[in-house]
Amino acid sequence: MKIRYYIDPETSVPHIYNHDISEEDVEDVMFNPGEDRPGKDGARVAIGQTGGGRYLRVVYVVDPEPGSIFVITAFGLTGKPLSAYKRRRKKKR
């Protein structure tokens, strides 16, 4: 899977850096998401755990090029959203 990232025009680096997320973290989630749901305006939301144990929400769209996605943003999942995700995962087992 090819992954492209939204580049922040103010900093000229991937927007995910603003949330202390690395490309490796995003790849961990995208290659093994715990959930992948429809988001807003045609986007999708993948939720999963990184190799380091951190839970992330990755917002992306499928690229027109087969096997490619465009990551809009990603951020850590904490608090009530993390608890809800863990409950949903527990129910699936």
Secondary structure, 3 states (H helix, E strand, C coil): CEEEECECCCCCCEHHHHHCCCHHHHHHHHHCCCEEEECCCCCEEEEEECCCCCEEEEEEEECCCCCEEEEEEEEECCHHHHHHHHHHHHHHC
